[in-house]
Amino acid sequence: MNNDRYPIEHLDDEIDDGTMPSNLEELTNAVVGHRIVSAEGNEGALVLTLDNGRKVTLVGQGDCCAYTALDDFFLDPSSVDHMILGVGTTDGYTTWHIFADFGDIMQMQVGWSAGNTGYYMYGFAISVEDAT
């Protein structure tokens, strides 16, 4: 998904094998059209609870010299009434922006390296759990 606010970043094949754009697309598909009710970080995971009760979990992965880790996140509490319009990245997929019409609802700082690209696992494991 391309957007005017945060155009899709393109990385050299030696830096990323497509994992980071794929993670961006997966997260976008999970959250657009909803509101974030809460964001909780614990044990290396970030759990976003959406307005429909769905929980979207991001867990960093790593193998040998490759890794992805959520270093920090900020959710603007005043933004919970705003529907998510998109997700974008800046700075080589190290800053992730979840945004509404007025601007960023949430920012995530992400550390990552593909190591020896194509050989090791990295990126986020993203799961979506429907409300029970």
Secondary structure per residue as TSV (DSSP state, phi and psi in degrees):
chain	resnum	aa	ss	phi	psi
A	1	M	-	360.0	125.1
A	2	N	-	-99.6	146.2
A	3	N	-	-142.7	156.6
A	4	D	S	-71.9	-29.4
A	5	R	S	-70.3	-46.8
A	6	Y	S	-134.3	87.3
A	7	P	-	-58.0	147.7
A	8	I	-	-61.3	130.6
A	9	E	-	-82.0	141.3
A	10	H	-	-115.3	123.9
A	11	L	-	-110.4	149.1
A	12	D	-	-60.7	145.6
A	13	D	T	-59.6	-23.3
A	14	E	T	-79.4	-14.9
A	15	I	T	-97.1	-37.9
A	16	D	-	-147.6	137.9
A	17	D	S	-93.3	14.9
A	18	G	S	104.1	-1.8
A	19	T	H	-63.3	-45.9
A	20	M	H	-67.5	-45.4
A	21	P	H	-62.1	-34.2
A	22	S	H	-65.7	-41.6
A	23	N	H	-62.7	-40.9
A	24	L	H	-60.3	-45.8
A	25	E	H	-64.2	-41.7
A	26	E	H	-64.1	-44.2
A	27	L	H	-65.7	-42.2
A	28	T	H	-57.2	-48.4
A	29	N	H	-61.4	-30.2
A	30	A	H	-79.1	-30.2
A	31	V	H	-112.8	-22.5
A	32	V	T	-62.8	136.3
A	33	G	T	92.4	0.7
A	34	H	S	-123.6	176.0
A	35	R	-	-116.5	146.7
A	36	I	E	-87.0	120.2
A	37	V	E	-87.6	-38.4
A	38	S	E	-154.5	157.1
A	39	A	E	-134.7	122.3
A	40	E	E	-127.7	129.2
A	41	G	E	-106.3	129.7
A	42	N	E	-158.1	141.1
A	43	E	T	46.1	46.6
A	44	G	T	77.4	8.7
A	45	A	E	-121.8	152.8
A	46	L	E	-119.3	126.2
A	47	V	E	-115.1	118.2
A	48	L	E	-101.9	122.9
A	49	T	E	-99.2	125.5
A	50	L	E	-96.3	169.3
A	51	D	T	-62.1	-20.4
A	52	N	T	-94.1	8.8
A	53	G	S	87.8	-11.1
A	54	R	-	-64.8	140.8
A	55	K	E	-111.6	126.1
A	56	V	E	-110.0	119.2
A	57	T	E	-113.0	131.3
A	58	L	E	-114.2	125.4
A	59	V	E	-125.5	125.7
A	60	G	E	-68.9	146.9
A	61	Q	-	-122.3	158.8
A	62	G	E	-160.5	154.8
A	63	D	E	-156.0	120.4
A	64	C	T	58.3	-116.6
A	65	C	T	-96.0	3.2
A	66	A	E	-103.1	145.6
A	67	Y	E	-163.9	161.9
A	68	T	E	-139.6	130.9
A	69	A	E	-141.0	136.6
A	70	L	E	-81.2	110.0
A	71	D	E	-81.2	-36.0
A	72	D	E	-166.4	157.5
A	73	F	E	-147.6	154.9
A	74	F	E	-136.1	122.4
A	75	L	E	-109.4	125.4
A	76	D	-	-78.8	107.5
A	77	P	G	-59.2	-25.3
A	78	S	G	-76.7	-5.2
A	79	S	G	-98.9	2.7
A	80	V	T	-64.1	-16.7
A	81	D	T	-90.8	5.9
A	82	H	S	-107.5	132.1
A	83	M	-	-75.7	139.8
A	84	I	-	-73.0	129.3
A	85	L	-	-102.1	-22.6
A	86	G	E	-177.2	174.1
A	87	V	E	-133.2	134.2
A	88	G	E	-139.9	171.5
A	89	T	E	-132.3	159.0
A	90	T	E	-140.9	168.7
A	91	D	T	59.1	42.6
A	92	G	T	68.2	42.0
A	93	Y	T	65.9	23.6
A	94	T	T	-98.0	-18.3
A	95	T	E	-121.2	120.7
A	96	W	E	-107.6	137.0
A	97	H	E	-122.4	120.2
A	98	I	E	-101.5	121.6
A	99	F	E	-130.0	156.7
A	100	A	E	-117.0	-169.7
A	101	D	T	-63.6	-31.6
A	102	F	T	-89.5	-11.7
A	103	G	E	142.8	-160.5
A	104	D	E	-69.5	132.4
A	105	I	E	-89.6	-38.2
A	106	M	E	-147.6	144.6
A	107	Q	E	-126.2	143.1
A	108	M	E	-126.9	134.3
A	109	Q	E	-98.4	123.6
A	110	V	E	-123.0	128.4
A	111	G	E	-99.4	137.8
A	112	W	E	-160.8	155.9
A	113	S	E	-153.9	138.6
A	114	A	-	-83.3	-4.5
A	115	G	S	61.9	-128.4
A	116	N	S	-87.2	92.4
A	117	T	T	-45.4	129.5
A	118	G	T	95.3	-8.3
A	119	Y	S	-107.2	-28.6
A	120	Y	S	-121.9	157.6
A	121	M	-	-84.5	135.5
A	122	Y	-	-154.8	-177.1
A	123	G	S	96.8	178.2
A	124	F	E	-94.0	140.6
A	125	A	E	-88.4	117.0
A	126	I	E	-113.0	124.3
A	127	S	E	-124.0	149.9
A	128	V	E	-124.6	122.3
A	129	E	E	-114.7	120.8
A	130	D	-	-69.5	155.2
A	131	A	-	-61.0	143.0
A	132	T	-	-98.4	360.0
